[in-house]
């Protein structure tokens, strides 16, 4: 029998003494950091173009203030022009040719002439020819009329007959003025009889549009009684 000291160790002892090394690929610490893939790998939505502020429509040279007349919109077809469908009221064709549209611009007696001037500016800016417009004043004359009358009535009325510019007339002599597509009345004072006669006259002289600047109560009472 062999001595116990001479026994050889089991063959598997050498494997037990070896350090266990897992046979899997080493992962460096640099690869253990937070991954950017979820954020960067996500498909970012394509940003939609944000529309900038639209360019403002070209402003008219008219002064800011209360609503002013808009002749292109208010104008109605004349003399057989083809009528376009639109928001115009149910007016018979025969009546529309004889009845002008009426626009009222509230103003004091002191501000009526300025309001009339602004209305004329808007008319011209919108494409109205100067010769289409007649302005009648019930109180003090327009400075242009005063200036032109200083050269004599013949010269003054000659400009009216030429029909190539805005014509200004006092209510006392407005009956001599011929009809024009647009008549603007400035109720800028004067006796009550001046407005009472000028407004009905202006209504008959206006072919397409009558603009009245003044006190609404006075104007409505006169037009309601005289037209």
C-alpha positions as CSV (number, residue, x, y, z in Angstrom):
1,X,0.0,0.0,0.0
2,X,1.4,3.4,-1.0
3,X,2.0,6.0,1.7
4,X,-0.6,8.7,1.8
5,X,2.0,11.4,1.2
6,X,2.9,9.9,-2.1
7,X,-0.6,10.4,-3.5
8,X,-0.9,12.8,-6.3
9,X,-3.4,15.6,-6.2
10,X,-6.5,15.2,-8.2
11,X,-6.1,16.5,-11.7
12,X,-8.8,19.1,-11.3
13,X,-7.0,21.0,-8.6
14,X,-5.0,23.0,-11.0
15,X,-8.2,24.4,-12.5
16,X,-9.5,25.4,-9.2
17,X,-6.4,27.3,-8.4
18,X,-6.7,29.4,-11.6
19,X,-8.6,32.6,-11.4
20,X,-11.9,32.4,-13.1
21,X,-11.9,34.8,-16.0
22,X,-15.3,35.2,-17.7
23,X,-14.9,34.6,-21.4
24,X,-16.9,37.5,-22.6
25,X,-15.6,40.6,-24.4
26,X,-14.2,43.3,-22.1
27,X,-16.2,46.5,-22.1
28,X,-14.1,49.6,-21.5
29,X,-15.3,52.2,-19.1
30,X,-15.4,54.7,-21.8
31,X,-18.3,52.8,-23.4
32,X,-20.3,52.7,-20.1
33,X,-21.2,56.4,-20.2
34,X,-24.7,57.6,-21.0
35,X,-25.6,57.0,-24.6
36,X,-26.6,59.9,-26.8
37,X,-28.4,57.6,-29.2
38,X,-31.9,58.1,-27.9
39,X,-31.6,61.8,-28.2
40,X,-29.5,62.2,-31.3
41,X,-30.8,59.1,-33.1
42,X,-34.4,60.3,-32.8
43,X,-35.6,61.9,-36.0
44,X,-36.2,65.5,-35.2
45,X,-39.3,67.0,-36.7
46,X,-38.6,69.3,-39.6
47,X,-39.3,72.8,-38.3
48,X,-42.2,74.4,-40.2
49,X,-41.5,77.9,-41.6
50,X,-43.1,80.4,-39.4
51,X,-44.8,83.0,-41.5
52,X,-43.5,86.4,-40.7
53,X,-45.8,89.4,-40.5
54,X,-47.5,90.1,-43.7
55,X,-46.5,93.4,-45.3
56,X,-49.1,95.9,-44.5
57,X,-51.2,97.2,-47.4
58,X,-49.9,100.4,-48.7
59,X,-51.5,103.1,-46.6
60,X,-53.3,105.9,-48.3
61,X,-52.0,109.4,-47.7
62,X,-55.3,110.3,-46.1
63,X,-55.2,111.3,-42.4
64,X,-56.2,108.8,-39.8
65,X,-59.6,109.3,-38.2
66,X,-63.2,108.1,-38.4
67,X,-64.2,105.9,-41.2
68,X,-63.9,107.7,-44.5
69,X,-65.9,107.1,-47.7
70,X,-64.6,104.3,-49.9
71,X,-65.6,105.3,-53.5
72,X,-64.5,102.2,-55.3
73,X,-66.7,100.0,-53.1
74,X,-69.6,102.4,-52.9
75,X,-69.7,103.2,-56.6
76,X,-72.5,101.7,-58.6
77,X,-72.6,100.9,-62.4
78,X,-73.6,103.8,-64.6
79,X,-74.8,104.2,-68.2
80,X,-75.2,100.6,-69.2
81,X,-72.0,99.4,-67.6
82,X,-72.4,95.7,-66.8
83,X,-73.5,95.3,-63.2
84,X,-71.3,93.0,-61.1
85,X,-72.8,90.8,-58.5
86,X,-72.0,92.2,-55.1
87,X,-73.4,93.3,-51.7
88,X,-75.3,96.2,-53.2
89,X,-78.9,96.5,-52.0
90,X,-81.9,95.3,-54.0
91,X,-82.3,98.5,-56.0
92,X,-84.1,98.4,-59.4
93,X,-81.8,99.3,-62.3
94,X,-83.9,102.3,-63.2
95,X,-83.8,103.6,-59.7
96,X,-80.0,103.1,-59.3
97,X,-79.3,105.2,-62.3
98,X,-81.2,108.2,-60.9
99,X,-80.5,107.9,-57.1
100,X,-77.0,108.4,-55.8
101,X,-75.7,106.7,-52.8
102,X,-75.5,108.9,-49.7
103,X,-72.6,108.8,-47.2
104,X,-72.7,110.8,-44.0
105,X,-69.5,111.9,-42.3
106,X,-70.3,113.3,-38.8
107,X,-68.5,116.6,-38.2
108,X,-69.0,119.8,-36.3
109,X,-69.7,123.0,-38.3
110,X,-66.1,124.0,-37.6
111,X,-64.7,120.6,-38.8
112,X,-67.0,120.0,-41.7
113,X,-64.8,121.6,-44.3
114,X,-61.8,119.7,-43.2
115,X,-63.8,116.4,-43.3
116,X,-64.9,117.3,-46.8
117,X,-61.3,117.9,-47.9
118,X,-60.3,114.5,-46.5
119,X,-63.2,112.9,-48.4
120,X,-62.0,114.6,-51.6
121,X,-58.4,113.4,-51.0
122,X,-59.7,109.8,-50.6
123,X,-61.8,110.1,-53.8
124,X,-58.8,111.2,-55.8
125,X,-56.5,108.6,-54.2
126,X,-59.0,105.9,-55.2
127,X,-58.9,106.9,-58.8
128,X,-61.6,109.5,-59.2
129,X,-60.8,112.2,-61.7
130,X,-60.7,115.7,-60.2
131,X,-63.3,116.8,-62.7
132,X,-65.7,114.2,-61.2
133,X,-66.0,116.1,-57.9
134,X,-68.1,119.1,-56.9
135,X,-67.8,120.5,-53.4
136,X,-70.6,122.7,-52.0
137,X,-70.2,124.7,-48.7
138,X,-73.1,126.1,-46.7
139,X,-71.0,128.5,-44.6
140,X,-67.8,130.2,-45.3
141,X,-66.5,129.7,-48.8
142,X,-63.6,127.3,-49.5
143,X,-60.3,129.2,-49.8
144,X,-60.0,128.1,-53.4
145,X,-63.4,129.6,-54.3
146,X,-62.5,132.8,-52.6
147,X,-59.2,133.1,-54.5
148,X,-60.7,132.3,-57.9
149,X,-63.6,134.6,-57.5
150,X,-61.2,137.4,-56.7
151,X,-60.3,137.3,-60.5
152,X,-64.0,137.6,-61.5
153,X,-66.9,135.4,-61.9
154,X,-66.2,134.8,-65.6
155,X,-62.8,133.2,-64.8
156,X,-64.3,131.3,-61.9
157,X,-67.1,129.7,-64.0
158,X,-64.8,129.1,-66.9
159,X,-62.9,126.6,-64.7
160,X,-66.2,125.0,-63.8
161,X,-67.0,124.6,-67.5
162,X,-63.6,123.2,-68.3
163,X,-64.4,120.3,-65.9
164,X,-60.9,119.2,-65.4
165,X,-60.5,119.9,-61.7
166,X,-62.4,119.8,-58.4
167,X,-64.9,122.7,-58.3
168,X,-65.9,124.5,-55.1
169,X,-69.1,126.5,-54.9
170,X,-71.0,128.3,-52.2
171,X,-74.6,127.1,-51.5
172,X,-75.9,130.4,-52.8
173,X,-74.5,129.9,-56.3
174,X,-74.4,126.1,-56.4
175,X,-77.5,126.0,-58.6
176,X,-75.4,127.1,-61.5
177,X,-73.1,124.1,-61.1
178,X,-73.7,121.2,-63.5
179,X,-74.1,117.6,-62.3
180,X,-71.0,115.6,-61.5
181,X,-70.5,112.0,-60.5
182,X,-69.7,112.9,-56.9
183,X,-70.9,115.8,-54.9
184,X,-69.5,116.6,-51.4
185,X,-71.4,119.0,-49.1
186,X,-69.7,120.6,-46.2
187,X,-72.4,121.8,-43.7
188,X,-69.9,124.3,-42.2
189,X,-72.3,126.8,-40.8
190,X,-74.4,129.5,-42.4
191,X,-78.1,130.0,-41.9
192,X,-80.3,126.9,-41.6
193,X,-81.9,127.8,-45.0
194,X,-78.5,127.3,-46.7
195,X,-78.3,123.6,-45.7
196,X,-82.0,123.2,-46.3
197,X,-81.5,124.3,-49.9
198,X,-78.0,122.9,-50.6
199,X,-78.7,119.3,-49.6
200,X,-81.6,118.6,-51.9
201,X,-79.8,120.5,-54.7
202,X,-76.7,118.4,-54.1
203,X,-78.8,115.2,-54.2
204,X,-80.0,116.1,-57.7
205,X,-76.5,117.1,-58.9
206,X,-74.8,113.9,-57.7
207,X,-74.7,111.2,-60.4
208,X,-73.3,108.3,-58.3
209,X,-72.3,109.4,-54.8
210,X,-73.4,112.2,-52.4
211,X,-71.1,112.7,-49.4
212,X,-72.4,115.1,-46.6
213,X,-70.1,116.3,-43.8
214,X,-71.8,117.8,-40.8
215,X,-74.2,117.3,-38.0
216,X,-76.1,114.0,-38.6
217,X,-79.3,115.1,-36.9
218,X,-79.5,118.3,-39.1
219,X,-78.6,116.4,-42.2
220,X,-81.1,113.6,-41.7
221,X,-83.9,116.0,-41.0
222,X,-83.2,118.0,-44.1
223,X,-82.6,115.0,-46.5
224,X,-85.6,113.2,-45.0
225,X,-87.9,116.2,-45.7
226,X,-86.4,117.4,-49.0
227,X,-85.6,114.2,-50.8
